Amino acid sequence: MVEDRDLLDTVHFTGRVSDEELLEILSTADICVNPDRPSEMNDISTMIKIMEYMGLGKPIVQFDSKEGRFSAQEASL
């Protein structure tokens, strides 16, 4: 899909990275995104990425869910 849309110079899939590299990459983000669509499971589960985003003090955009609102509070839109 990336190649079909001519985005190879913009999108890079890293695969698995170390915790240190993950934090280094996330630290460069202005806004973090949780792409998980609402479901029965994630409506009652906090995804680790939300805690990582919050730990770095990043604003978060995510679908509306009960747990998302509770976990992220005012950090999420």
Backbone bond lengths (Angstrom), bond angles and torsions (degrees), N, CA, C in turn:
res aa  C-N    CA-C-N  psi(-1)  N-CA   C-N-CA  omega(-1)  CA-C   N-CA-C  phi
1 M - - - 1.431 - - 1.529 110.84 -
2 V 1.317 116.58 -42.05 1.462 120.53 179.46 1.524 109.67 -61.54
3 E 1.319 115.90 -44.34 1.461 119.88 179.21 1.528 110.81 -66.45
4 D 1.327 117.29 -43.20 1.468 121.56 179.78 1.524 111.95 -59.18
5 R 1.315 115.87 -32.06 1.473 120.60 -178.03 1.529 112.65 -97.56
6 D 1.327 115.18 10.47 1.462 121.77 177.26 1.533 112.34 56.14
7 L 1.329 115.44 47.65 1.464 121.27 -178.76 1.524 113.01 -114.52
8 L 1.329 117.41 13.62 1.460 120.39 -177.16 1.525 113.10 -58.23
9 D 1.333 117.77 -29.97 1.460 120.06 179.59 1.532 112.17 -82.71
10 T 1.337 117.63 -4.96 1.459 122.52 -176.36 1.517 113.25 -113.24
11 V 1.333 117.33 -36.70 1.459 122.31 -173.97 1.523 109.76 -108.18
12 H 1.337 115.12 131.26 1.465 120.61 178.68 1.526 108.62 -131.02
13 F 1.321 117.06 120.80 1.456 121.79 176.89 1.524 107.97 -93.34
14 T 1.314 116.21 114.83 1.464 120.37 -174.33 1.520 113.66 -81.30
15 G 1.330 116.88 -25.10 1.457 118.70 -169.36 1.520 107.88 75.45
16 R 1.303 117.43 -159.28 1.468 121.86 -178.98 1.522 110.04 -67.05
17 V 1.329 116.65 134.63 1.463 121.69 176.27 1.530 108.72 -129.32
18 S 1.309 115.83 159.99 1.469 120.90 178.69 1.532 109.42 -69.91
19 D 1.332 116.50 163.05 1.464 120.94 177.13 1.525 110.75 -59.10
20 E 1.318 116.57 -40.16 1.457 120.90 -179.50 1.524 111.14 -62.74
21 E 1.336 116.05 -45.41 1.467 119.95 -179.99 1.528 110.62 -66.78
22 L 1.327 116.97 -38.13 1.460 121.01 178.11 1.525 110.46 -59.08
23 L 1.328 117.22 -48.05 1.463 120.56 179.80 1.523 111.83 -65.12
24 E 1.314 116.24 -35.93 1.464 120.28 177.40 1.529 110.30 -63.47
25 I 1.323 116.82 -43.71 1.469 121.42 179.70 1.527 110.34 -67.76
26 L 1.338 116.95 -48.72 1.467 120.04 -178.71 1.525 112.02 -62.08
27 S 1.319 117.32 -30.85 1.462 121.17 -179.67 1.524 112.44 -63.02
28 T 1.320 117.49 -22.08 1.468 120.54 -179.16 1.528 112.34 -85.49
29 A 1.328 117.87 -9.42 1.468 121.28 -176.75 1.522 111.12 -77.17
30 D 1.332 115.30 143.07 1.463 120.74 173.96 1.525 110.50 -86.78
31 I 1.326 116.26 -37.93 1.460 123.43 -179.73 1.525 107.50 -138.32
32 C 1.314 117.52 137.56 1.463 121.54 178.21 1.526 109.62 -104.82
33 V 1.320 115.91 149.23 1.458 121.95 -175.27 1.519 110.13 -122.67
34 N 1.315 115.17 134.53 1.461 121.97 171.04 1.528 106.33 -108.08
35 P 1.340 117.93 103.14 1.465 120.20 -175.44 1.532 114.31 -82.63
36 D 1.332 117.65 3.74 1.469 120.57 -177.18 1.522 110.70 -68.05
37 R 1.322 115.23 117.36 1.458 119.70 177.40 1.527 109.25 -70.79
38 P 1.325 116.38 150.92 1.466 119.02 179.64 1.537 111.88 -56.87
39 S 1.303 114.81 136.78 1.464 121.26 176.04 1.525 107.12 -150.59
40 E 1.299 115.78 169.71 1.465 119.88 179.19 1.525 110.88 -58.70
41 M 1.348 116.65 -39.54 1.461 120.03 -178.06 1.528 112.18 -71.01
42 N 1.346 117.87 -51.86 1.461 117.09 -174.49 1.527 113.17 -79.35
43 D 1.332 117.90 -5.24 1.457 120.05 173.10 1.531 110.98 -73.76
44 I 1.350 116.54 -17.68 1.463 120.55 179.61 1.532 112.67 -123.43
45 S 1.341 117.30 9.60 1.465 121.30 -177.66 1.521 110.51 -126.80
46 T 1.314 116.59 136.45 1.457 121.07 174.63 1.522 108.63 -90.46
47 M 1.303 117.00 123.19 1.456 121.20 178.62 1.526 109.29 -77.34
48 I 1.302 117.17 141.01 1.465 122.21 -177.94 1.521 110.98 -56.63
49 K 1.332 117.00 -36.44 1.460 119.12 -178.32 1.530 111.73 -59.21
50 I 1.340 117.83 -32.30 1.463 120.59 178.81 1.529 109.92 -64.40
51 M 1.315 116.86 -42.80 1.466 120.41 178.17 1.526 110.84 -65.84
52 E 1.341 117.32 -37.68 1.463 120.57 177.51 1.526 110.09 -64.36
53 Y 1.317 116.96 -45.79 1.468 121.19 178.59 1.525 109.94 -59.05
54 M 1.333 115.79 -47.19 1.460 119.76 -178.17 1.525 111.42 -66.08
55 G 1.333 116.59 -38.22 1.459 120.48 178.48 1.521 112.35 -60.79
56 L 1.324 116.17 -28.13 1.462 121.28 178.02 1.532 111.79 -91.90
57 G 1.334 116.20 0.28 1.459 120.11 178.98 1.513 114.08 71.23
58 K 1.323 117.16 29.52 1.464 121.63 -176.99 1.527 111.45 -92.80
59 P 1.340 117.34 141.96 1.459 118.90 171.12 1.528 109.11 -70.49
60 I 1.332 115.91 151.17 1.466 121.36 -172.99 1.525 109.92 -126.74
61 V 1.323 115.37 137.85 1.456 121.49 170.87 1.520 106.18 -113.36
62 Q 1.336 115.77 129.06 1.463 119.23 179.98 1.520 110.19 -154.99
63 F 1.330 115.00 163.24 1.451 120.02 174.37 1.524 108.63 -63.93
64 D 1.320 116.06 153.26 1.459 120.62 179.69 1.522 109.93 -72.96
65 S 1.311 115.74 124.61 1.470 121.38 174.66 1.530 108.11 -148.12
66 K 1.305 115.73 155.54 1.461 120.96 -179.55 1.532 110.59 -57.56
67 E 1.321 116.82 -50.45 1.466 120.88 -177.81 1.518 111.58 -68.93
68 G 1.329 117.04 -37.80 1.460 120.19 178.06 1.515 111.93 -60.27
69 R 1.327 116.59 -43.90 1.461 120.93 178.09 1.518 111.00 -64.28
70 F 1.343 116.45 -41.45 1.468 120.65 -178.25 1.536 110.63 -68.76
71 S 1.319 117.09 -48.89 1.476 120.91 -176.14 1.511 113.01 -66.33
72 A 1.308 116.90 -49.37 1.455 120.38 -173.43 1.526 112.96 -86.78
73 Q 1.313 117.56 -18.87 1.474 121.29 -179.88 1.517 110.13 49.49
74 E 1.319 118.27 -125.92 1.462 122.20 -175.77 1.532 113.30 -80.64
75 A 1.320 118.00 -4.04 1.466 120.66 178.15 1.516 111.76 -76.78
76 S 1.323 116.24 -13.26 1.459 120.86 -174.76 1.516 111.90 -112.45
77 L 1.312 113.77 148.38 1.456 121.22 175.96 1.505 109.26 -123.03
